Amino acid sequence: MQSTRYASLRIAVLAALLTANAVCAAPSAATPTPPRAGTDPPLPSFSATPLPAPPQGAEPRVLADAASVAITRGTVVRFLTNPDGDVDGFITDDGTLVRFPPHMSAQLTSAVRRGDLVEVSGRREEGGSLAAQRITDTQTGRQVIDEPPMRGVQPMPRAAREGGLSRLSAQGQVAHITTAPRGEPDGVILSDGTVIKLTPPVAQQFAALVRTGATVSAQGYGTRNQYGTALQATAFGSPGNLTPLYERNAPMPPMPPMPQMH
């Protein structure tokens, strides 16, 4: 009787142990399995949502290349004008030729005076001149910054511009060579500051005269005002040996292009 009771007790204990082992072996749904030592945890997953398209008409922002900006200081010794009479630059005491858009003539002459020490930042052109982006009067702190023409403002018609020009002549020694946007010569500046504009093909034709130190003479149409004298040449050459550049009844060559609105 007693041996039967002990046998039943052993069976009950064995069954309890088997049940406990089965429960421990079952994986737990609520507790995540920790990563093994030496392995990286799994990366989270993201849905592949496409990026929104840029708005219509938006343009990428162009960052200024600081390495291409030249900075110089000098004293303004002479303003320069174009044949229409607009101030479009100046020359400093170290001979630097500074160019500025003619549509900003009034802003430039209001901020800077002859004899002022200025700091100029801009881009060196192929011909050696400096296309200014910012001009600062170091004495007064006044600044003028290159800006495009106001939207909606149309340039003056060519016929109206030519109607205000006068017949002029000039003669003297070449101090500077002016250049077109691609770097080809398109005129000269005399030692007295007079600007004689040519076209690149004409300048190439007179290559022996379109150089620093040469003595030249010209006739044409332009303006003379308090800031300087400039003319678009219709005849050019050495003193006493002028060559007509165009037929008598031929129209004048086109004036330098007006800046385009950006």
Secondary structure, 3 states (H helix, E strand, C coil): CHHHHHHHHHHHHHHHHHHHHHHHHCCCCCCCCCCCCCCCCCCCCCCCCCCCCCCCCCCCCCCCCHHHCEEEEEEEEEEEECCCCCEEEEEECCCCEEECCHHHHHHHHHHCCCCCEEEEEEEECCCCCEEEEEEEECCCCCEEECCCCCCCCCCCCHHHHHHCCEEEEEEEEEEEEEECCCCCEEEEEECCCCEEECCHHHHHHCCCCCCCCCEEEEEEEEEEECCEEEEEEEEEEECCEEEECCCCCCCCCCCCCCCCCC
